[in-house]
């Protein structure tokens, strides 16, 4: 690697000579071979170790001590499986469409002309994707021979002129000409395997750590794999950067250095513009008569006007696959050819840009929906696995023993002369065993109610401010005692569980909690009481208690009945465990397929997990099945607007025409609808109506976010400030911080972000607490910092008596040049938590260097990274 520094300390990279590149190639190949050799040795070692443990297991079984070896064998088998699975390279998801000859004749002609000049075969496939990238996929062994797929981004076509687009294509086709395909593909496949193995081993180590089990063997293997991964990634990134230099030089020879430099200069700014255009706005523009391509060109032109890119001080990153733009431009020698000609957008290469954009978006939505279905299938697999973890009751164990004895009798009798006598007895014993298993199979004695969707989604009042909860619990206990008077033991426990279920029907979580606790006093093994208590505990944010109850219910039932499955889903929804909630809701719907409330809740859980296509589909199902539910309809409209489906959203909003002037949420939908349509005047009108209706501050925050996303920052700022005039809303401070950061006003941005961390002030009604967006706040603060090299990772463990209490027993990770700077970064955050009080002083013993695997290896943004457990 040929790098040097300049006066500012910024490292510059230059193309390597042939000798240096040969050494680089040999080094990358040697690193990959080292990985394969190490993997083979590790697999042989693990196989030998497991064989020895199996022999010891058999010996110990004679003394009823085999369980001593079981945990060791299980861990080593898991690690062996990780090594074997890592050799399977999974194909990535392709979000693209094929561009046929009739779709873009000009682009095909241009590519064909370049291929002839480079003496290459025309690409097997020309693909279009969303965004501002361009790439080639190369199959084959030799350079310039094999199948080639050329990909170009729609935004790239819109942002580049025809001449600049020709230079970009020349760059990609030069790759196809020069790259040693077989060697390069071998390197990248190996890197994917190393990365997959490293991630799997790290997950195995963390799982063992959370279970408080030893993971020394996996840790030792991970140490070697991690070093190999870093070495291979660094060498292959360097190799890739040299390929980029060569492709730039080849494109400059074909099209001229001037036009190539112009194309490179546009790449960075175009990426910034493209990333600011949200997906739902793109989809919404496709449904307007004015045309998608016209809107995109307008946005690019508007954003590029007066935009100045500061690319002179880009830090060198040894893991980057592309050189920095300044380095690439500096490597191109001026050839005297001036850049002029047609400056019109290369979008003209597409025969019908809007029609092709519609095809592309439809394909992307189809692929996203398919990926969401794959995720659902993975959750279903996980659900089946948890169901198999059911603990067998004593009589069920006896049943399996009887079945085994019966089968042995039947087989023995079939081979003897007394088969007519013994075989029937064998079948009879097996039948008795099956009966024992079936009789003891868990069945719901009570049916857990499913409240109406409108009742479930309303925040439950778990206690008014200043209310004496202890006195209220005593009153509830006295009332329950009167209701179950005259019953004893198991019967009393069941009656109390009934009362708990009745309270849950009305979402009275406090009464349900008390009744379930009282029930468990009389029957510690009551599944019904455990289910009710798990739901009520989740509502009260008693997460640890809920986890213990889940373990008990799983062992007793395996989550095979509707009440247990629905109870687990309900608890997951209340606790914010959206993965668990979706898993159990899918399972509950298999038992009760037409339950509308469950369908609506499934849509909610999927939306929270980012599965927008699935959420919209289930929201449609729920709304169609229950057309009178205004809450289900509003959820559907909100998701349609999130997806950019403005036409369908408008049709659904017509169903609420009577409430348009009454319901603030519908007014908010109308404002968002017109912002997606780029009709600011109508959006302002509906926002004014929203404010006049007495909308909650939280609705104003949502409206401000819509304006911010629509890049109408002045109006967003006004709404955020109007919200803060009514109370403390961390989300509004964070929004103002984002706006100021976008304006490059880092001082004011930092003030607002630190204000969002203030936990001393009570959050306004309906607002989002600081701890709910804590990681988002820290991430926004980090973006105010410029990346610096040679940072260290530090962990600060908070004592059990820490203030704020939410940090007690937690650890925060901080990146900094040394511990002193790490303390300064953290102290700034600590000061912001309770600005009117003296901040807690952290003793030096609270600090320690993070493990080597967690240390940054390249330029990073210094500051508090987040919680680490």
PyMOL commands that set and color helices and strands:
alter all, ss='L'
color gray80, all
select helices_A, chain A and resi 18-61+67-86+105-118+154-159+162-178+181-210+216-255+257-275+279-286+292-304+325-331+346-349+353-387+394-414+419-439+453-457+469-483+489-505+509-522+527-539+543-557+562-575+578-591+596-608+612-625+630-643+646-654+657-659+664-676+680-692+697-709+713-724+730-742+746-756+770-782+805-807+819-833+844-846+852-854
alter helices_A, ss='H'
color red, helices_A
select strands_A, chain A and resi 2-5+11-14+97-98+125-129+134-138+148-153+787-788+792-797+811-816+847-849+860-861+863-868
alter strands_A, ss='S'
color yellow, strands_A
deselect
rebuild
show_as cartoon
